[in-house]
Amino acid sequence: HEGIAGALAAVNYLAQLGQADAGSSGSRRQQLQAGMEAIQRYDQVLNAAILTEMEGLPGVTVHGITDPDRLHWRVPTVSFTVAGQHPAAIAAALAERGIFVWHGNYYALAVTERLGLEEQGGMVRVGAVHYNTLDEIARLGAALRQILHAPTH
């Protein structure tokens, strides 16, 4: 029964996000659709911000779609590697600065093997969601510049 309560809470939350666009008089379906559309729009803002922060960092390779015109094909989860740095070391350095990321293969072993990254420890993965802020993304960029001794932009 707790699963039903959890599902209801999730639906209510998403509908609440959509009330600004669909209006409080909109149907539940309209509110849910508007909520999901609002999340999708903000995801693109987060995507662009993360990729902007990564752009030009020395030795950083972003894996996946980086073309600004194709960001609608991805969620704001960015995997990257840093030449000469183990992903676990980058993740630990970010954690020391209060930024928590994953490292490794995230259960996508075939992908890291195909990219030739499994033997180097995989990748670092940053994942943002609709309740993250652009200030938090800026903190990520500043921390990476500090770790990599890169100039600020």
Sequence and secondary structure as in RCSB ss.txt:
>XXXX:A:sequence
HEGIAGALAAVNYLAQLGQADAGSSGSRRQQLQAGMEAIQRYDQVLNAAILTEMEGLPGVTVHGITDPDRLHWRV
PTVSFTVAGQHPAAIAAALAERGIFVWHGNYYALAVTERLGLEEQGGMVRVGAVHYNTLDEIARLGAALRQILHA
PTH
>XXXX:A:secstr
 HHHHHHHHHHHHHHHHHHHHH TTS HHHHHHHHHHHHHHHHHHHHHHHHHHHTT TTEEEES   GGGGGGS 
SEEEEEETTB HHHHHHHHHHTT   EEE TT HHHHHHTT GGGT EEEEE  TT  HHHHHHHHHHHHHHHT 
   
